[in-house]
Amino acid sequence: MSDSTHPTMEEILDALERLADRVASGEGPRLEGFVSLSMRRACEELRRFIPGLDLPPDAEAARFMSRAAHAALEDGNAREALARSLRGLSLAPHHPGLFYLAASACFEFGSVEDAVRLLRHTLWIHPGHQHARRDLAALNLYLRDRWEAPGERSADESFDVAQASSSEADLAFDLAGDEFDVPASPDRDEYDPPLTDEGEDRAA
């Protein structure tokens, strides 16, 4: 970690690469709490950098990983899809399509708050991303139906609550440390994510 209170871009990319390895080697139907916190920290730190200002380390390899992640999702392998998305992000950290694919993979895991966070980040990079905007609206409906009661939270509000929750500042970038368990997100019954290859919107 750098001497600054925030990691450098190189440190963020290294963390994403290590996280991809951790996801790929993991087991079980749920994401580790550590993985969720790592992705949350990565999104927070990446917002300190302007998309498009600097060239990504390897845009071509990131596009390849995007296609590989898409293929893994089509095969029903959410873990491999998420690992490939994270590896791609270590090569192109402001790639909206990779964040969208990561969100889709998280949704397959039933990690709703992670999916909301990644969709929000996709729209921060690319406000015109139609699939991300549509899926975030669908999540609002999903959560509203699940928590059918006056005053319950929308997906956006759930995201804000998750952002405000406490966590150890350096945990997500210290993969050698102890795991941090967080409550599992609610399951979902059905989801059929439309996918893009390179973050460019296609007609639904």
N, C-alpha and C positions, 0 to 999 in steps of 0.2 A: 504494500500500500504506500502511496506517495505521502510526503510530509503534510500535504494539504489535507483539509477535512474532507475533501472529495477525491475520488479516484481519477486518474487521468484516463483518456480514451483508450490508451493501450492496456491499462489495467482492467477496464470494462470488457474489452475484447478478450483478454485472457480469461476473465471470469466466465464469460459466455462459453468459451471453448471448453473449460473445465466442467461447466454445468452440463453441456451437451454430453460429455463422457459419463457424467454421473447419471443422467437420465437414461442413457443407452444401457448402462450396466444394471439399472434398477430392476426390481421385480414387483409384482403385485398389481392389483387393479386401480390403485390410488396413487396420486402424486405424493411424494414426501413433502412435509411441511417446509423442509429446508429448501426444496425446489421452488415452492411458491414464494417464499421470502426472497430467494435469489432473483427471481424474475421481477418481483416488485421493486427491489433495489435497483436492478438494471434499468427499468423504465424510469425511475426517479432520476437516476444519474444521467441517463441519455438526454433528458430534457434540458440539460445544461449546455447541450451542443446543438448548433443550428443545422438541420438537415440540408444537404446539398452544398454546404460551405466547403467541405473537404472531400476529396475523392475517397471512396471506400477502399480498403486494402486489396480486395479481390472481387470485383463485381461479377466477373464471369463465373467464378467458382460459387458465388452466392446464388446466382441464377440456377446453376446446376443443383445446388442443395434445395432450392425452392421446388424444382421439378421432382426431386427425390422425395421431399416431404409430402408433396401432393400425391405422388404414387403410393406412399405408405398409408396415407389417410384413405385412399380409395381401396386399399387392401385391408382396411380395418385395423391397422397397427398404429394406434395413437402414440404409443411410447416412441416408436421409431420416427414417427412424423415430428414429434416435439423435439427429439434429439437432433434431427436433421435441420429443423428450423433454427434451433439455437446455434448449431454449428454454422449455418449460413449467416446468422446475425453477427457472429464473430468475424465474418468477412465483409459484411455490409450492414452496419448497425442501425441504419435508418431506412431499411428496406421494408416498405409497408406490407408487401405481399407475404414476407416471412413472418411478420408479426401477426398478420391475419391467419396464416396457417398454424402458428403456435396457439392462437386463440381457439381455433377449430379443434386442435388436438386436446387442449385443456377441457374443452366442452365434452369431448368424447370420454375423458376421464371423470366427468361429473364435477369438475372444479369450476363452478360457475363464476365465483369472484375472480379467479385468475383469468377466465375468458373475458369477463367484462373489462378488467384492467388492460388486457392486451388489445381488445377492440378499441378502447378509448385511446390507447397509445397509437394504434394504427391511424385513427382519425386525427390525432395531433400531427402526425407526419403528413398525412394525405387526407385533408378534410372532404375531398370528393370521392373517397373510396366507397362506392355504392354498396358493395357486399357487407363491409364492416358496419356501415350505417344501418343497413337493413337488419343485420343480425343483432345489433345492439338494441334496436327497437323490438325485435322478437324476444330478446332476453327480458326486456321490461315486461312484456306480456306474460312470459313464462313465470317470472317471479311474482307478478301480480296475481296470477291464477293460483300459484302454489301457496301464497300467503294471503289468500282471499280474506281480507279483513280491513276495516277502515284504518287509514293511517299507516299501512304497511309500506315498506321501502320499495322503490323502483330499483332497477339494475344500476342506474347512475348513482342513486343514493347509497346502495350497497357498496359500490366502488368507493364512494367518499368515506364511508364508515371504515372500510378496510384500510384506506390510506391513512386514516387518523389513528388506527390502532397502534399500540406500542410494539417495538421490536428492537433488538440490539443492532446498533448502527452498522457494525462491520460484519455481522454474521453472514450475510449473503455473499460476501467476497472472501470468506475464509472457509474454503471447502474442507480444510483439514480439521475444523472444529467439530464440536458435538452437534448432532441434529437437533432441530427445534421443532417440536410437534405442535401443529395447529389443528383445530377442528376441521374435519373433512367437509367439503362443500356438499350440498344436497345433490342427489342423483337426478338425472333427467330421463325421460322415457324415450324420446326420439329426437334425432337431429340429423339433418342431411345437409352438411355445409357445402355451398358452392365454392369452388376453389379457383384461384388465379395462379398463373405461373410466375410472373415477374412483378406483381403488385399493380398491374394495369387492369382496370375494370373491364369486364366483358358483360355483354347483355345477359340478363338473367334468363 
